[in-house]
Amino acid sequence: MQERIQYTLHQAGENSSELKKVLDHYQNQPEKLKAARFLIANMPAHRTYVGKEIDSLKRMKKESIQQGRISDEIVAHWKSFDYSSSQVVKDIDVIKADILIENIDLAFEAWEKRSWSKQYSFEDFCEYVLPYRIGDEPLEKWRRIYYERYSPVLDSLYQGNDVVEAARVMANYLKEEGFTNHTDFNLPHLGALFLLENRVGYCRDNCDIATYVMRSLGIPITMDFYEMSPSYNSRHFWSALIDTAGLVVPFNYIEREIVRRPQDERKKGKVYRTCYGIQPEKYSGLYTDKEVPTFFRRPFMKDVSDEYFPESNVKLESNEVIDDHWGYLCVFTGTELQPIDISEFHGKKIEFANVEPGLIYFPAFRKAGKMQAFNYPFLLKEDSIEYFIPDTTRKRCVVLTRKYPIGRNPMFLGTAVGVKIEGANRRALKKPSLPF
């Protein structure tokens, strides 16, 4: 870690004096010094996106709470906006010592107040309670504000030692505070102070709210996600409470109450976790291999599928020798193959670990920048693989009645109210003539 700290100080340039103030401040406090070193060692790649466009869209999100749905014209105008092209402000260039010192002191204060803290490792504390940020949101002093608002709530609702019960009562309280679902704009994390007063966004944003609240109270929590659903064309985020037994308790506070053994009908395929600390490379050279899709080169992403689908590995073989040593496990989005896992070929053989059973996958490799299959798609069963090999000699008709699990259909059926469906007997559909 010392080498990484020296690298951070070098990269920070003139602002390294602020980071040195933090290290000097805790010279006689070993645990807090260790925590400060963790934050600084992992700081270089953390950043914020800024720009007037981002500010404008955040204002529109805020207004949508009172006004409801934003007009189609505004949504269409901003649909192509990509915040990643906005100005980047790196933490190491601007962060001040007082932000880190206040964050560390308050994190320790809240942590030491809770009896369950004694059942966690220091590493758990550093990753799931200590961080001063979640993702690429603005740098802010948020911890004291959240603690002063929600600590009296927790104290009044629960006095016990069960961290899951403490999280449950707080999640129920957050649900009562309300949340406006708004998914129209592509934005970075909105930030602690914005979300404190504006409960608006999509699944990632309500997870951010839960993270700020729980961490300010000394409840270890993070955020898990899948990059692409095997059931519908989207990613999804949810909160992940870390229990005292080291087990993950997934939840989304706006959907259902926290329980230790939740039932979630969403199919995931593979699960990843957002972290503050830089994660060890899954494979040597993965982060720097430009041929690997960007998704797999995120230094703060950790594969935690083993916590959801333990001992469910997939062993495959290519029909031919692959020049590229990387292979991918994909799901079909309706238009293309979307990789959700990566592994290395050993000759013609390849293995993917901890994959959700009961789903259809597509084994692929990259050629000329595109995904190409190296074997047939297959259904992964609990104890076997069923390949889908086309038999053109025996065709049959099938009737498809639904493309999405019935359990979540009511969530989307409301959006169909008022929809007018038309058809035509000509491919161009210029003159719809078959309303139904």
GIKA-V516464 format. One record per helix or strand of 3 or more residues. SS is the DSSP state (helix for helix, strand for strand). FROM is the first residue (numbers start at 1). TO is the last residue. If there is no record, write none. Layout:
SS_FROM_TO, SS_FROM_TO
This chain:
helix_2_25, helix_30_41, strand_47_50, helix_52_67, helix_72_78, helix_83_85, strand_87_90, helix_91_94, helix_97_113, helix_115_119, helix_122_130, helix_143_157, helix_163_177, helix_192_197, helix_203_216, strand_221_226, strand_236_242, strand_248_251, strand_272_274, helix_294_297, strand_301_303, helix_305_307, strand_314_317, strand_326_332, strand_337_344, strand_349_352, strand_359_367, strand_370_373, strand_378_380, strand_385_387, helix_406_416
